[in-house]
């Protein structure tokens, strides 16, 4: 009997005596996590604390164990949080309005024409993403002058960089200083820019539960992020970013998979279930978590991100980022056999989605770490919008997707299949 059919047979034999992933529970969990009571689950809010407590209580009810020597499912850690305080911005004798600049600073700046950084221009004909990435990835201080034709993309970057910058090291450490300005200027005749970073310490929380396996040094990781965008200021009517699809749907999957696998008894490999924080602001929850692990012991990471809607290939299908970086996707599809569900490669390569979720942190360490999704990200009207409500989701399709992940991962959990490792040199920072 082939591995594929053995896995399916074992799954079907155990199905009658183990917990069955079902729509009622899926709906209960996702409605709770995306309710107004959670307040959009923004960092440091009361809502995200309620969400963390809810997830931890689910793990406790299921019967999971805390991670390593912890006595709690809450994995707390401290980070520095730095906000840029801008005092003055004047270019060519004209004051630049707040909507037309943003900064990424490591230390205080006092720029003048005589004491200015290197100038970096993003012209109307340039690819904004490419040129901005070049400036952000450089090792020099830059004043980036952006042509006003790029107003839309500038605003998106501004929204991100205007939020406090977080890090594990002191923000007083040496680093580069960058300023982006949306102005039509071909040269700088006069310049006055005064700004400084102001930092403090903040506590963040992952939620982690474990099903110890027979092999304690071989781990299969299931993850999703539970933070979201919080509340929109000055909104008319509904102001809460409920984040039902992003990513209450993924956290729901992690909880249901934990409940299912716990009901099956002691697994061969150890299973770790994690709800990460701070994904929306730079993936800091997964970055901290990865520092607590030996990446060589993680056999696979199933990061579940936005599984609330029908995929491009139709119902009963999901796509996986970074398909070509390991053979995890092939294993998933092989194990499904004749089950009416299909995993396929990420259909949106230009979106660089492999790098836009928590899997990327572990992939950089060689872990076969990928994100599984169903959402048509290129056309989804609810992504990062106030309209991301549970009413927009397909609970049946979510449930079927969770079941497919359970079946597809079984051979890895049983220790009879091991995905190939990701080559870290092929994963950009």
C-alpha positions in Angstrom: 0.0 0.0 0.0 1.4 3.4 -0.9 2.1 6.1 1.7 -0.8 8.2 0.3 -3.4 5.5 0.7 -2.1 4.3 4.1 -2.5 7.9 5.3 -6.0 8.1 4.0 -6.9 4.7 5.5 -5.5 5.7 8.9 -7.4 9.0 8.7 -10.7 7.3 7.9 -10.3 4.6 10.5 -9.7 7.2 13.2 -12.3 9.6 12.0 -15.2 7.9 13.7 -13.6 8.0 17.1 -11.9 11.4 17.0 -13.2 15.0 17.0 -14.7 16.0 13.7 -13.9 19.5 12.5 -17.3 21.1 12.0 -19.0 24.3 10.8 -20.6 25.1 14.1 -17.3 25.3 16.0 -15.6 27.1 13.1 -18.4 29.7 13.1 -18.3 30.1 16.9 -14.6 30.8 17.0 -14.4 33.1 14.0 -17.4 35.1 15.2 -15.8 35.6 18.6 -12.4 36.6 17.3 -13.9 39.1 14.8 -16.5 40.5 17.1 -16.7 44.2 18.0 -15.8 43.2 21.5 -12.3 42.5 20.3 -12.0 46.0 18.9 -10.0 45.1 15.8 -7.2 43.4 17.8 -4.7 46.2 17.4 -1.4 46.1 19.4 -1.6 47.1 23.0 -5.4 47.4 23.0 -7.8 45.8 25.4 -9.3 44.0 22.4 -6.1 42.1 21.6 -5.7 41.1 25.2 -9.2 39.6 25.1 -8.3 37.8 21.9 -5.2 36.3 23.4 -7.1 35.2 26.5 -9.8 33.6 24.4 -7.2 31.7 22.3 -5.4 30.6 25.5 -8.6 29.4 27.0 -9.4 27.4 23.9 -5.9 25.7 24.1 -6.6 25.0 27.8 -10.0 23.5 27.1 -8.5 21.3 24.3 -5.9 20.0 26.7 -2.8 21.4 25.1 0.4 21.9 27.1 2.2 25.2 27.5 5.3 25.7 25.4 8.5 24.3 26.9 8.9 25.4 30.5 6.2 28.0 30.4 3.4 27.8 32.9 1.1 29.8 30.6 0.0 29.7 27.0 0.8 33.4 26.8 4.4 33.9 25.5 5.2 37.5 26.5 8.2 39.4 25.2 9.4 43.0 25.3 10.3 45.2 22.3 11.3 48.8 21.8 8.8 51.0 20.0 9.9 54.1 18.3 7.9 57.0 16.9 9.3 59.8 14.8 8.7 63.3 16.2 8.9 65.8 13.3 9.7 69.4 14.3 10.2 71.2 11.0 10.3 70.3 7.3 11.0 73.1 4.8 12.2 72.5 1.3 13.1 75.3 -1.2 11.6 77.9 1.1 8.2 76.1 1.4 6.9 74.2 4.4 6.1 70.6 3.5 2.7 69.4 4.9 2.4 66.3 7.0 0.7 64.4 4.2 3.8 64.8 2.0 6.5 63.2 4.1 7.5 60.3 6.3 10.7 59.3 8.0 12.6 56.1 9.1 15.1 57.3 11.6 17.8 55.7 13.8 18.8 58.9 15.5 18.1 62.6 15.6 18.5 64.6 12.3 19.1 68.2 11.6 19.4 68.4 7.9 20.3 71.6 6.0 21.5 72.3 2.5 25.0 72.2 3.8 24.4 69.2 6.0 22.0 67.1 3.9 22.1 63.4 3.2 22.4 61.9 -0.3 19.5 62.8 -2.6 17.6 59.9 -4.1 14.9 60.6 -6.8 12.0 58.5 -7.7 10.9 59.9 -11.0 7.5 59.7 -12.7 8.7 56.9 -15.0 10.3 54.8 -12.2 8.8 51.7 -10.5 8.0 53.0 -7.1 8.3 49.7 -5.2 11.6 48.9 -6.8 13.2 52.3 -6.2 11.8 52.6 -2.6 13.1 49.2 -1.8 16.5 50.2 -3.1 16.6 53.2 -0.8 15.2 51.3 2.2 17.7 48.5 1.7 20.7 50.8 1.4 23.4 51.6 4.0 23.4 55.4 3.6 21.3 58.2 4.7 18.9 59.3 2.0 16.4 62.1 1.3 14.1 60.5 -1.2 12.3 62.9 -3.5 9.2 61.3 -4.9 7.4 62.6 -8.0 3.7 63.3 -7.3 2.6 60.8 -9.9 3.3 58.2 -7.3 0.9 59.7 -4.8 -1.1 56.5 -4.2 1.8 54.3 -3.5 3.5 57.0 -1.4 0.4 57.1 0.8 0.5 53.4 1.3 4.1 53.5 2.4 3.5 56.5 4.5 0.7 54.8 6.4 3.1 51.9 7.3 6.1 54.0 8.3 4.0 56.5 10.3 3.2 53.8 12.8 5.7 53.2 15.6 8.8 51.2 14.5 9.4 48.2 16.6 12.6 46.3 17.2 14.3 43.9 19.6 17.4 46.1 20.0 17.7 49.6 21.4 16.7 52.2 18.8 19.8 54.2 19.9 21.9 51.7 17.9 23.7 53.2 14.9 21.7 52.9 11.7 20.6 54.9 8.6 18.2 57.8 8.5 15.7 58.1 5.6 13.2 60.8 4.6 10.6 60.4 1.9 9.0 63.5 0.4 6.2 63.8 -2.1 7.2 67.0 -3.9 8.0 68.0 -7.5 11.6 69.1 -7.2 14.6 68.4 -9.4 17.1 70.0 -7.0 17.3 71.2 -3.4 18.2 75.0 -3.2 17.4 75.2 0.5 16.6 72.7 3.2 15.6 72.5 6.9 14.5 69.2 8.4 14.5 68.6 12.1 13.2 65.3 13.5 14.1 62.7 16.1 13.0 59.2 17.1 11.4 58.8 20.5 11.2 55.2 22.0 9.8 53.2 24.8 9.4 49.6 25.8 6.3 47.6 25.1 5.1 44.0 25.9 3.7 41.8 23.2 2.2 38.4 23.4 2.1 35.2 21.3 -0.2 32.4 22.3 1.5 28.9 22.1 0.2 25.4 22.8 1.8 22.0 22.4 0.8 18.4 21.9 4.0 16.5 22.9 4.9 13.7 20.5 7.0 10.6 20.7 9.8 12.6 19.0 10.3 15.7 21.1 13.0 17.0 18.7 10.9 16.8 15.6 8.2 19.5 15.4 5.3 20.3 13.1 4.2 23.9 13.5 0.7 25.2 12.7 0.4 29.0 12.9 -1.7 32.1 12.1 -1.6 35.7 13.4 -4.3 37.1 15.6 -3.5 40.8 15.5 -5.2 43.2 13.1 -5.7 46.9 12.4 -7.8 48.1 15.3 -10.1 51.1 14.9 -10.3 53.7 12.1 -10.1 57.2 13.3 -12.8 59.7 12.2 -14.8 57.0 10.5 -18.5 57.5 9.9 -20.6 54.6 11.2 -18.7 51.3 11.7 -15.1 52.1 12.7 -13.8 48.6 13.7 -11.5 46.6 11.5 -12.9 43.2 12.6 -10.4 41.2 10.5 -12.7 38.2 10.1 -10.7 36.9 7.1 -7.4 38.5 8.1 -6.7 36.5 10.1 -9.4 35.3 12.4 -10.0 32.6 9.8 -6.4 31.4 10.1 -6.5 31.4 13.9 -9.8 29.5 13.8 -8.0 26.8 11.7 -5.2 26.6 14.2 -7.6 26.0 17.1 -9.6 23.5 15.2 -6.5 21.6 14.1 -5.3 21.5 17.7 -8.6 20.1 18.8 -8.7 17.5 16.1 -5.1 16.3 16.6 -5.4 16.2 20.4 -8.4 13.9 20.0 -6.2 11.4 18.1 -3.9 10.7 21.0 -0.1 11.1 21.2 1.4 11.9 17.8 4.7 10.7 16.5 6.1 14.2 16.0 5.5 17.0 18.5 2.8 19.5 17.3 3.1 23.2 18.2 0.1 25.6 17.6 0.9 29.3 17.6 -1.2 32.5 17.3 1.4 35.2 16.5 1.1 38.8 17.4 2.4 41.9 15.5 2.3 40.3 12.0 0.6 43.5 10.6 3.5 45.7 11.7 6.5 43.6 10.7 6.1 40.0 11.8 7.7 40.5 15.3 5.7 37.8 17.0 7.1 35.1 14.6 10.6 36.7 14.8 10.6 36.4 18.6 9.2 32.9 18.5 11.8 31.7 16.0 14.6 32.8 18.5 13.2 30.4 21.0 13.4 27.4 18.7 16.0 25.3 17.0 14.9 25.7 13.4 16.6 22.3 12.5 14.0 20.6 14.7 11.0 22.1 12.8 10.0 19.6 10.1 7.3 21.8 8.6 5.4 25.0 9.2 1.8 25.4 8.0 1.0 29.1 8.3 -2.7 29.7 7.7 -3.6 33.1 6.3 -7.0 34.3 5.1 -8.9 31.1 4.2 -12.3 32.7 4.4 -13.2 32.9 0.7 -13.4 30.9 -2.5 -10.1 30.7 -4.3 -9.3 31.4 -7.9 -9.6 27.7 -8.6 -13.1 27.5 -7.1 -14.5 25.9 -4.0 -12.6 23.1 -2.2 -9.2 24.5 -3.2 -6.4 26.5 -1.6 -3.1 27.9 -2.7 0.3 27.8 -1.0 3.1 30.4 -1.1 6.6 29.5 -2.1 5.5 26.2 -3.7 8.9 25.8 -5.5 11.0 26.3 -2.3 10.3 22.9 -0.8 8.1 19.9 -1.7 5.6 20.5 1.0 2.9 21.4 -1.5 3.4 18.2 -3.4 3.1 16.2 -0.2 -0.1 17.9 0.7 -1.7 17.2 -2.6 -0.4 13.6 -2.7 -1.9 12.9 0.7 -5.3 14.2 -0.4 -5.5 11.4 -3.0 -9.1 11.2 -4.2 -10.4 13.6 -1.6 -12.3 16.4 -3.3 -9.8 19.2 -2.5 -6.8 20.6 -4.3 -3.8 22.6 -3.2 -2.0 24.6 -5.9 0.8 27.1 -6.2 0.4 30.8 -5.3 -1.3 32.4 -8.4 -0.2 35.9 -7.4 3.6 35.8 -7.6 3.9 39.6 -8.3 2.3 40.2 -4.8 5.4 38.6 -3.1 3.0 36.9 -0.6 5.6 34.4 0.5 7.4 37.3 2.2 4.3 39.0 3.6 3.4 36.7 6.4 5.0 34.9 9.4 6.2 31.9 7.4 9.1 34.0 5.9 10.8 34.4 9.2 11.1 30.6 9.6 11.9 30.0 5.9 14.9 32.2 6.2 16.2 29.7 8.8 15.7 26.8 6.4 12.3 25.6 7.6 9.8 24.3 5.0 7.6 27.2 6.0 4.7 28.3 3.8 1.4 30.1 4.0 -1.9 28.5 2.9 -4.7 30.8 1.7 -7.8 30.8 -0.4 -8.4 34.6 -0.9 -8.2 36.2 -4.3 -5.9 38.9 -3.0 -5.7 40.8 -6.2 -9.4 41.5 -6.3 -10.6 41.1 -2.8 -12.5 44.3 -1.8 -12.4 43.6 2.0 -8.7 43.2 2.5 -7.6 45.6 5.2 -11.0 47.3 5.0 -13.8 47.9 7.6 -15.9 45.5 5.5 -13.8 42.4 6.5 -16.7 41.0 8.5 -17.7 37.4 9.2 -20.8 37.8 6.9 -18.5 38.0 3.9 -17.0 34.6 4.6 -17.9 31.1 3.4 -17.9 29.0 6.6 -18.4 25.7 4.7 -15.3 26.4 2.6 -13.3 27.3 5.6 -14.2 24.1 7.3 -13.3 22.0 4.3 -10.0 23.8 4.0 -9.1 23.0 7.6 -10.1 19.4 7.0 -7.8 19.3 4.0 -4.9 20.6 5.9 -5.5 18.0 8.6 -5.5 15.2 6.0 -2.6 16.7 4.0 -0.3 17.1 7.0 -1.0 13.6 8.5 2.0 11.8 6.9 4.3 14.5 8.2 2.8 14.3 11.7 3.1 10.5 11.6 6.8 10.8 10.8 6.6 8.9 7.5 7.1 12.0 5.4 9.6 14.8 5.7 9.5 17.9 3.4 12.7 19.1 1.8 14.3 22.1 3.5 14.2 25.6 2.2 17.5 27.0 0.9 18.0 30.1 3.0 20.1 31.7 0.2 17.0 31.6 -2.0 15.0 33.6 0.5 15.5 37.4 0.5 15.6 39.4 3.7 
